[in-house]
Amino acid sequence: MSTLPQTLFTEIESAPEPVQREVLDFVVFLKTRGAAAPEGAESLLPLAGRAWDADWSTPEEDAAWRDL
């Protein structure tokens, strides 16, 4: 019985090189995505929202971006 890493290796090894490159890019993306948000970072989202509102959610900003 194959382990998951062995099965992945077999599948990737038999794929064409462009697919192998895409798989590698995807694995790197998944690893960095998981590392990007430190534990507890979700508790900062309300603070970020308030900062966004204070800086950007103003009538002046709305008027400046209205015609774009």
PDB file of N, CA, C and O in Angstrom:
ATOM      1  N   MET A   1       0.844  -1.183   0.000  1.00  0.00           N
ATOM      2  CA  MET A   1       0.000   0.000   0.000  1.00  0.00           C
ATOM      3  C   MET A   1       0.890   1.248   0.000  1.00  0.00           C
ATOM      4  O   MET A   1       1.835   1.348   0.783  1.00  0.00           O
ATOM      5  N   SER A   2       0.582   2.174  -0.869  1.00  0.00           N
ATOM      6  CA  SER A   2       1.379   3.397  -1.000  1.00  0.00           C
ATOM      7  C   SER A   2       0.964   4.433   0.031  1.00  0.00           C
ATOM      8  O   SER A   2      -0.199   4.521   0.425  1.00  0.00           O
ATOM      9  N   THR A   3       1.937   5.206   0.452  1.00  0.00           N
ATOM     10  CA  THR A   3       1.632   6.340   1.313  1.00  0.00           C
ATOM     11  C   THR A   3       1.246   7.514   0.426  1.00  0.00           C
ATOM     12  O   THR A   3       1.474   7.491  -0.783  1.00  0.00           O
ATOM     13  N   LEU A   4       0.676   8.512   1.016  1.00  0.00           N
ATOM     14  CA  LEU A   4       0.278   9.692   0.249  1.00  0.00           C
ATOM     15  C   LEU A   4       1.461  10.331  -0.473  1.00  0.00           C
ATOM     16  O   LEU A   4       1.343  10.626  -1.662  1.00  0.00           O
ATOM     17  N   PRO A   5       2.597  10.558   0.191  1.00  0.00           N
ATOM     18  CA  PRO A   5       3.732  11.138  -0.533  1.00  0.00           C
ATOM     19  C   PRO A   5       4.198  10.270  -1.709  1.00  0.00           C
ATOM     20  O   PRO A   5       4.587  10.795  -2.752  1.00  0.00           O
ATOM     21  N   GLN A   6       4.159   8.962  -1.540  1.00  0.00           N
ATOM     22  CA  GLN A   6       4.555   8.076  -2.638  1.00  0.00           C
ATOM     23  C   GLN A   6       3.580   8.192  -3.804  1.00  0.00           C
ATOM     24  O   GLN A   6       3.994   8.241  -4.962  1.00  0.00           O
ATOM     25  N   THR A   7       2.297   8.235  -3.500  1.00  0.00           N
ATOM     26  CA  THR A   7       1.285   8.372  -4.545  1.00  0.00           C
ATOM     27  C   THR A   7       1.437   9.702  -5.267  1.00  0.00           C
ATOM     28  O   THR A   7       1.367   9.755  -6.495  1.00  0.00           O
ATOM     29  N   LEU A   8       1.643  10.771  -4.515  1.00  0.00           N
ATOM     30  CA  LEU A   8       1.860  12.082  -5.136  1.00  0.00           C
ATOM     31  C   LEU A   8       3.076  12.059  -6.049  1.00  0.00           C
ATOM     32  O   LEU A   8       3.027  12.551  -7.176  1.00  0.00           O
ATOM     33  N   PHE A   9       4.162  11.486  -5.558  1.00  0.00           N
ATOM     34  CA  PHE A   9       5.388  11.425  -6.344  1.00  0.00           C
ATOM     35  C   PHE A   9       5.151  10.673  -7.644  1.00  0.00           C
ATOM     36  O   PHE A   9       5.579  11.124  -8.707  1.00  0.00           O
ATOM     37  N   THR A  10       4.474   9.532  -7.572  1.00  0.00           N
ATOM     38  CA  THR A  10       4.208   8.729  -8.767  1.00  0.00           C
ATOM     39  C   THR A  10       3.373   9.512  -9.773  1.00  0.00           C
ATOM     40  O   THR A  10       3.669   9.510 -10.968  1.00  0.00           O
ATOM     41  N   GLU A  11       2.336  10.176  -9.292  1.00  0.00           N
ATOM     42  CA  GLU A  11       1.465  10.947 -10.184  1.00  0.00           C
ATOM     43  C   GLU A  11       2.208  12.126 -10.809  1.00  0.00           C
ATOM     44  O   GLU A  11       2.093  12.375 -12.010  1.00  0.00           O
ATOM     45  N   ILE A  12       2.954  12.834 -10.003  1.00  0.00           N
ATOM     46  CA  ILE A  12       3.678  14.005 -10.507  1.00  0.00           C
ATOM     47  C   ILE A  12       4.780  13.583 -11.469  1.00  0.00           C
ATOM     48  O   ILE A  12       5.003  14.237 -12.488  1.00  0.00           O
ATOM     49  N   GLU A  13       5.460  12.506 -11.153  1.00  0.00           N
ATOM     50  CA  GLU A  13       6.551  12.025 -11.999  1.00  0.00           C
ATOM     51  C   GLU A  13       6.056  11.654 -13.396  1.00  0.00           C
ATOM     52  O   GLU A  13       6.778  11.834 -14.377  1.00  0.00           O
ATOM     53  N   SER A  14       4.834  11.140 -13.492  1.00  0.00           N
ATOM     54  CA  SER A  14       4.313  10.723 -14.793  1.00  0.00           C
ATOM     55  C   SER A  14       3.634  11.863 -15.556  1.00  0.00           C
ATOM     56  O   SER A  14       3.246  11.684 -16.711  1.00  0.00           O
ATOM     57  N   ALA A  15       3.488  13.018 -14.933  1.00  0.00           N
ATOM     58  CA  ALA A  15       2.848  14.164 -15.588  1.00  0.00           C
ATOM     59  C   ALA A  15       3.852  14.895 -16.473  1.00  0.00           C
ATOM     60  O   ALA A  15       5.057  14.827 -16.230  1.00  0.00           O
ATOM     61  N   PRO A  16       3.362  15.594 -17.500  1.00  0.00           N
ATOM     62  CA  PRO A  16       4.267  16.401 -18.330  1.00  0.00           C
ATOM     63  C   PRO A  16       4.902  17.533 -17.510  1.00  0.00           C
ATOM     64  O   PRO A  16       4.360  17.951 -16.486  1.00  0.00           O
ATOM     65  N   GLU A  17       6.043  18.011 -17.970  1.00  0.00           N
ATOM     66  CA  GLU A  17       6.786  19.029 -17.220  1.00  0.00           C
ATOM     67  C   GLU A  17       5.966  20.282 -16.910  1.00  0.00           C
ATOM     68  O   GLU A  17       6.059  20.788 -15.791  1.00  0.00           O
ATOM     69  N   PRO A  18       5.166  20.808 -17.843  1.00  0.00           N
ATOM     70  CA  PRO A  18       4.372  21.995 -17.485  1.00  0.00           C
ATOM     71  C   PRO A  18       3.423  21.735 -16.303  1.00  0.00           C
ATOM     72  O   PRO A  18       3.205  22.618 -15.473  1.00  0.00           O
ATOM     73  N   VAL A  19       2.872  20.542 -16.236  1.00  0.00           N
ATOM     74  CA  VAL A  19       1.994  20.197 -15.116  1.00  0.00           C
ATOM     75  C   VAL A  19       2.812  20.095 -13.834  1.00  0.00           C
ATOM     76  O   VAL A  19       2.358  20.530 -12.775  1.00  0.00           O
ATOM     77  N   GLN A  20       4.002  19.531 -13.919  1.00  0.00           N
ATOM     78  CA  GLN A  20       4.873  19.438 -12.751  1.00  0.00           C
ATOM     79  C   GLN A  20       5.193  20.824 -12.206  1.00  0.00           C
ATOM     80  O   GLN A  20       5.177  21.038 -10.994  1.00  0.00           O
ATOM     81  N   ARG A  21       5.485  21.766 -13.106  1.00  0.00           N
ATOM     82  CA  ARG A  21       5.787  23.132 -12.670  1.00  0.00           C
ATOM     83  C   ARG A  21       4.571  23.770 -11.991  1.00  0.00           C
ATOM     84  O   ARG A  21       4.700  24.463 -10.982  1.00  0.00           O
ATOM     85  N   GLU A  22       3.399  23.524 -12.562  1.00  0.00           N
ATOM     86  CA  GLU A  22       2.180  24.083 -11.979  1.00  0.00           C
ATOM     87  C   GLU A  22       1.910  23.487 -10.598  1.00  0.00           C
ATOM     88  O   GLU A  22       1.507  24.198  -9.677  1.00  0.00           O
ATOM     89  N   VAL A  23       2.134  22.189 -10.461  1.00  0.00           N
ATOM     90  CA  VAL A  23       1.952  21.536  -9.163  1.00  0.00           C
ATOM     91  C   VAL A  23       2.920  22.126  -8.142  1.00  0.00           C
ATOM     92  O   VAL A  23       2.537  22.410  -7.007  1.00  0.00           O
ATOM     93  N   LEU A  24       4.175  22.307  -8.548  1.00  0.00           N
ATOM     94  CA  LEU A  24       5.165  22.895  -7.644  1.00  0.00           C
ATOM     95  C   LEU A  24       4.746  24.301  -7.220  1.00  0.00           C
ATOM     96  O   LEU A  24       4.807  24.638  -6.037  1.00  0.00           O
ATOM     97  N   ASP A  25       4.322  25.117  -8.178  1.00  0.00           N
ATOM     98  CA  ASP A  25       3.863  26.470  -7.852  1.00  0.00           C
ATOM     99  C   ASP A  25       2.697  26.429  -6.864  1.00  0.00           C
ATOM    100  O   ASP A  25       2.631  27.231  -5.933  1.00  0.00           O
ATOM    101  N   PHE A  26       1.781  25.487  -7.078  1.00  0.00           N
ATOM    102  CA  PHE A  26       0.615  25.385  -6.212  1.00  0.00           C
ATOM    103  C   PHE A  26       1.007  24.961  -4.797  1.00  0.00           C
ATOM    104  O   PHE A  26       0.485  25.496  -3.818  1.00  0.00           O
ATOM    105  N   VAL A  27       1.915  24.009  -4.691  1.00  0.00           N
ATOM    106  CA  VAL A  27       2.368  23.563  -3.369  1.00  0.00           C
ATOM    107  C   VAL A  27       3.054  24.709  -2.627  1.00  0.00           C
ATOM    108  O   VAL A  27       2.815  24.910  -1.436  1.00  0.00           O
ATOM    109  N   VAL A  28       3.903  25.457  -3.326  1.00  0.00           N
ATOM    110  CA  VAL A  28       4.576  26.603  -2.699  1.00  0.00           C
ATOM    111  C   VAL A  28       3.539  27.638  -2.255  1.00  0.00           C
ATOM    112  O   VAL A  28       3.639  28.195  -1.162  1.00  0.00           O
ATOM    113  N   PHE A  29       2.548  27.889  -3.108  1.00  0.00           N
ATOM    114  CA  PHE A  29       1.467  28.818  -2.751  1.00  0.00           C
ATOM    115  C   PHE A  29       0.751  28.359  -1.486  1.00  0.00           C
ATOM    116  O   PHE A  29       0.532  29.156  -0.573  1.00  0.00           O
ATOM    117  N   LEU A  30       0.384  27.081  -1.426  1.00  0.00           N
ATOM    118  CA  LEU A  30      -0.323  26.566  -0.256  1.00  0.00           C
ATOM    119  C   LEU A  30       0.509  26.704   1.011  1.00  0.00           C
ATOM    120  O   LEU A  30      -0.021  27.038   2.071  1.00  0.00           O
ATOM    121  N   LYS A  31       1.799  26.450   0.907  1.00  0.00           N
ATOM    122  CA  LYS A  31       2.666  26.561   2.078  1.00  0.00           C
ATOM    123  C   LYS A  31       2.786  28.009   2.537  1.00  0.00           C
ATOM    124  O   LYS A  31       2.748  28.278   3.738  1.00  0.00           O
ATOM    125  N   THR A  32       2.930  28.943   1.605  1.00  0.00           N
ATOM    126  CA  THR A  32       3.071  30.351   1.985  1.00  0.00           C
ATOM    127  C   THR A  32       1.751  30.928   2.465  1.00  0.00           C
ATOM    128  O   THR A  32       1.732  31.782   3.352  1.00  0.00           O
ATOM    129  N   ARG A  33       0.649  30.470   1.889  1.00  0.00           N
ATOM    130  CA  ARG A  33      -0.661  30.949   2.331  1.00  0.00           C
ATOM    131  C   ARG A  33      -0.903  30.568   3.784  1.00  0.00           C
ATOM    132  O   ARG A  33      -1.419  31.370   4.562  1.00  0.00           O
ATOM    133  N   GLY A  34      -0.535  29.361   4.146  1.00  0.00           N
ATOM    134  CA  GLY A  34      -0.702  28.921   5.521  1.00  0.00           C
ATOM    135  C   GLY A  34       0.212  29.653   6.480  1.00  0.00           C
ATOM    136  O   GLY A  34      -0.132  29.840   7.647  1.00  0.00           O
ATOM    137  N   ALA A  35       1.368  30.068   6.002  1.00  0.00           N
ATOM    138  CA  ALA A  35       2.337  30.751   6.857  1.00  0.00           C
ATOM    139  C   ALA A  35       2.079  32.248   6.933  1.00  0.00           C
ATOM    140  O   ALA A  35       2.630  32.926   7.801  1.00  0.00           O
ATOM    141  N   ALA A  36       1.253  32.770   6.040  1.00  0.00           N
ATOM    142  CA  ALA A  36       1.068  34.216   5.944  1.00  0.00           C
ATOM    143  C   ALA A  36       0.299  34.798   7.127  1.00  0.00           C
ATOM    144  O   ALA A  36       0.537  35.941   7.515  1.00  0.00           O
ATOM    145  N   ALA A  37      -0.611  34.033   7.698  1.00  0.00           N
ATOM    146  CA  ALA A  37      -1.436  34.560   8.781  1.00  0.00           C
ATOM    147  C   ALA A  37      -1.029  33.910  10.098  1.00  0.00           C
ATOM    148  O   ALA A  37      -1.323  32.737  10.329  1.00  0.00           O
ATOM    149  N   PRO A  38      -0.361  34.657  10.954  1.00  0.00           N
ATOM    150  CA  PRO A  38       0.016  34.092  12.245  1.00  0.00           C
ATOM    151  C   PRO A  38      -1.214  33.756  13.081  1.00  0.00           C
ATOM    152  O   PRO A  38      -2.287  34.327  12.886  1.00  0.00           O
ATOM    153  N   GLU A  39      -1.047  32.841  13.996  1.00  0.00           N
ATOM    154  CA  GLU A  39      -2.148  32.432  14.859  1.00  0.00           C
ATOM    155  C   GLU A  39      -2.693  33.645  15.608  1.00  0.00           C
ATOM    156  O   GLU A  39      -1.937  34.434  16.174  1.00  0.00           O
ATOM    157  N   GLY A  40      -3.999  33.776  15.603  1.00  0.00           N
ATOM    158  CA  GLY A  40      -4.640  34.883  16.290  1.00  0.00           C
ATOM    159  C   GLY A  40      -4.813  36.123  15.429  1.00  0.00           C
ATOM    160  O   GLY A  40      -5.373  37.117  15.893  1.00  0.00           O
ATOM    161  N   ALA A  41      -4.348  36.089  14.190  1.00  0.00           N
ATOM    162  CA  ALA A  41      -4.428  37.276  13.336  1.00  0.00           C
ATOM    163  C   ALA A  41      -5.868  37.676  13.052  1.00  0.00           C
ATOM    164  O   ALA A  41      -6.156  38.852  12.830  1.00  0.00           O
ATOM    165  N   GLU A  42      -6.782  36.694  13.058  1.00  0.00           N
ATOM    166  CA  GLU A  42      -8.177  37.029  12.766  1.00  0.00           C
ATOM    167  C   GLU A  42      -8.757  37.991  13.793  1.00  0.00           C
ATOM    168  O   GLU A  42      -9.728  38.690  13.500  1.00  0.00           O
ATOM    169  N   SER A  43      -8.183  38.040  14.987  1.00  0.00           N
ATOM    170  CA  SER A  43      -8.680  38.979  15.994  1.00  0.00           C
ATOM    171  C   SER A  43      -8.352  40.425  15.630  1.00  0.00           C
ATOM    172  O   SER A  43      -8.924  41.349  16.207  1.00  0.00           O
ATOM    173  N   LEU A  44      -7.445  40.630  14.688  1.00  0.00           N
ATOM    174  CA  LEU A  44      -7.084  41.982  14.271  1.00  0.00           C
ATOM    175  C   LEU A  44      -8.002  42.527  13.183  1.00  0.00           C
ATOM    176  O   LEU A  44      -7.963  43.721  12.887  1.00  0.00           O
ATOM    177  N   LEU A  45      -8.828  41.671  12.582  1.00  0.00           N
ATOM    178  CA  LEU A  45      -9.685  42.118  11.487  1.00  0.00           C
ATOM    179  C   LEU A  45     -10.621  43.261  11.875  1.00  0.00           C
ATOM    180  O   LEU A  45     -10.753  44.207  11.099  1.00  0.00           O
ATOM    181  N   PRO A  46     -11.273  43.221  13.028  1.00  0.00           N
ATOM    182  CA  PRO A  46     -12.121  44.372  13.386  1.00  0.00           C
ATOM    183  C   PRO A  46     -11.332  45.678  13.476  1.00  0.00           C
ATOM    184  O   PRO A  46     -11.833  46.733  13.088  1.00  0.00           O
ATOM    185  N   LEU A  47     -10.112  45.612  13.980  1.00  0.00           N
ATOM    186  CA  LEU A  47      -9.282  46.819  14.061  1.00  0.00           C
ATOM    187  C   LEU A  47      -8.933  47.330  12.672  1.00  0.00           C
ATOM    188  O   LEU A  47      -8.956  48.534  12.420  1.00  0.00           O
ATOM    189  N   ALA A  48      -8.611  46.409  11.776  1.00  0.00           N
ATOM    190  CA  ALA A  48      -8.283  46.806  10.407  1.00  0.00           C
ATOM    191  C   ALA A  48      -9.487  47.461   9.744  1.00  0.00           C
ATOM    192  O   ALA A  48      -9.342  48.441   9.013  1.00  0.00           O
ATOM    193  N   GLY A  49     -10.677  46.922  10.000  1.00  0.00           N
ATOM    194  CA  GLY A  49     -11.889  47.505   9.431  1.00  0.00           C
ATOM    195  C   GLY A  49     -12.125  48.914   9.925  1.00  0.00           C
ATOM    196  O   GLY A  49     -12.505  49.794   9.152  1.00  0.00           O
ATOM    197  N   ARG A  50     -11.902  49.131  11.203  1.00  0.00           N
ATOM    198  CA  ARG A  50     -12.080  50.488  11.750  1.00  0.00           C
ATOM    199  C   ARG A  50     -11.057  51.454  11.167  1.00  0.00           C
ATOM    200  O   ARG A  50     -11.384  52.603  10.872  1.00  0.00           O
ATOM    201  N   ALA A  51      -9.825  50.994  11.002  1.00  0.00           N
ATOM    202  CA  ALA A  51      -8.795  51.856  10.414  1.00  0.00           C
ATOM    203  C   ALA A  51      -9.157  52.197   8.976  1.00  0.00           C
ATOM    204  O   ALA A  51      -9.003  53.338   8.543  1.00  0.00           O
ATOM    205  N   TRP A  52      -9.637  51.205   8.243  1.00  0.00           N
ATOM    206  CA  TRP A  52     -10.059  51.428   6.852  1.00  0.00           C
ATOM    207  C   TRP A  52     -11.179  52.461   6.815  1.00  0.00           C
ATOM    208  O   TRP A  52     -11.139  53.400   6.020  1.00  0.00           O
ATOM    209  N   ASP A  53     -12.171  52.285   7.671  1.00  0.00           N
ATOM    210  CA  ASP A  53     -13.291  53.224   7.705  1.00  0.00           C
ATOM    211  C   ASP A  53     -12.831  54.635   8.037  1.00  0.00           C
ATOM    212  O   ASP A  53     -13.306  55.599   7.435  1.00  0.00           O
ATOM    213  N   ALA A  54     -11.919  54.767   8.982  1.00  0.00           N
ATOM    214  CA  ALA A  54     -11.457  56.093   9.392  1.00  0.00           C
ATOM    215  C   ALA A  54     -10.697  56.792   8.273  1.00  0.00           C
ATOM    216  O   ALA A  54     -10.812  58.007   8.110  1.00  0.00           O
ATOM    217  N   ASP A  55      -9.923  56.038   7.503  1.00  0.00           N
ATOM    218  CA  ASP A  55      -9.091  56.643   6.465  1.00  0.00           C
ATOM    219  C   ASP A  55      -9.788  56.779   5.120  1.00  0.00           C
ATOM    220  O   ASP A  55      -9.560  57.755   4.405  1.00  0.00           O
ATOM    221  N   TRP A  56     -10.634  55.817   4.762  1.00  0.00           N
ATOM    222  CA  TRP A  56     -11.127  55.758   3.394  1.00  0.00           C
ATOM    223  C   TRP A  56     -12.630  55.893   3.248  1.00  0.00           C
ATOM    224  O   TRP A  56     -13.109  56.253   2.173  1.00  0.00           O
ATOM    225  N   SER A  57     -13.367  55.622   4.269  1.00  0.00           N
ATOM    226  CA  SER A  57     -14.815  55.664   4.148  1.00  0.00           C
ATOM    227  C   SER A  57     -15.319  57.046   4.544  1.00  0.00           C
ATOM    228  O   SER A  57     -15.953  57.225   5.584  1.00  0.00           O
ATOM    229  N   THR A  58     -15.021  58.013   3.687  1.00  0.00           N
ATOM    230  CA  THR A  58     -15.432  59.392   3.942  1.00  0.00           C
ATOM    231  C   THR A  58     -16.148  59.928   2.713  1.00  0.00           C
ATOM    232  O   THR A  58     -15.942  59.417   1.613  1.00  0.00           O
ATOM    233  N   PRO A  59     -16.978  60.938   2.874  1.00  0.00           N
ATOM    234  CA  PRO A  59     -17.640  61.534   1.711  1.00  0.00           C
ATOM    235  C   PRO A  59     -16.635  62.062   0.683  1.00  0.00           C
ATOM    236  O   PRO A  59     -16.875  61.987  -0.522  1.00  0.00           O
ATOM    237  N   GLU A  60     -15.514  62.595   1.163  1.00  0.00           N
ATOM    238  CA  GLU A  60     -14.500  63.117   0.245  1.00  0.00           C
ATOM    239  C   GLU A  60     -13.915  61.999  -0.625  1.00  0.00           C
ATOM    240  O   GLU A  60     -13.740  62.167  -1.832  1.00  0.00           O
ATOM    241  N   GLU A  61     -13.622  60.876  -0.007  1.00  0.00           N
ATOM    242  CA  GLU A  61     -13.087  59.741  -0.766  1.00  0.00           C
ATOM    243  C   GLU A  61     -14.126  59.213  -1.748  1.00  0.00           C
ATOM    244  O   GLU A  61     -13.796  58.901  -2.892  1.00  0.00           O
ATOM    245  N   ASP A  62     -15.365  59.111  -1.313  1.00  0.00           N
ATOM    246  CA  ASP A  62     -16.427  58.652  -2.204  1.00  0.00           C
ATOM    247  C   ASP A  62     -16.532  59.556  -3.425  1.00  0.00           C
ATOM    248  O   ASP A  62     -16.660  59.071  -4.549  1.00  0.00           O
ATOM    249  N   ALA A  63     -16.479  60.868  -3.210  1.00  0.00           N
ATOM    250  CA  ALA A  63     -16.569  61.816  -4.318  1.00  0.00           C
ATOM    251  C   ALA A  63     -15.372  61.695  -5.251  1.00  0.00           C
ATOM    252  O   ALA A  63     -15.523  61.778  -6.470  1.00  0.00           O
ATOM    253  N   ALA A  64     -14.194  61.501  -4.692  1.00  0.00           N
ATOM    254  CA  ALA A  64     -12.986  61.406  -5.515  1.00  0.00           C
ATOM    255  C   ALA A  64     -13.010  60.177  -6.414  1.00  0.00           C
ATOM    256  O   ALA A  64     -12.483  60.223  -7.526  1.00  0.00           O
ATOM    257  N   TRP A  65     -13.600  59.095  -5.965  1.00  0.00           N
ATOM    258  CA  TRP A  65     -13.580  57.840  -6.725  1.00  0.00           C
ATOM    259  C   TRP A  65     -14.857  57.600  -7.529  1.00  0.00           C
ATOM    260  O   TRP A  65     -14.929  56.636  -8.291  1.00  0.00           O
ATOM    261  N   ARG A  66     -15.849  58.446  -7.373  1.00  0.00           N
ATOM    262  CA  ARG A  66     -17.157  58.219  -7.986  1.00  0.00           C
ATOM    263  C   ARG A  66     -17.102  58.096  -9.508  1.00  0.00           C
ATOM    264  O   ARG A  66     -17.791  57.249 -10.077  1.00  0.00           O
ATOM    265  N   ASP A  67     -16.305  58.915 -10.171  1.00  0.00           N
ATOM    266  CA  ASP A  67     -16.322  58.961 -11.634  1.00  0.00           C
ATOM    267  C   ASP A  67     -15.294  58.052 -12.298  1.00  0.00           C
ATOM    268  O   ASP A  67     -15.123  58.118 -13.516  1.00  0.00           O
ATOM    269  N   LEU A  68     -14.621  57.225 -11.552  1.00  0.00           N
ATOM    270  CA  LEU A  68     -13.613  56.339 -12.150  1.00  0.00           C
ATOM    271  C   LEU A  68     -14.217  55.106 -12.740  1.00  0.00           C
ATOM    272  O   LEU A  68     -13.498  54.264 -13.279  1.00  0.00           O
TER     273      LEU A  68
END
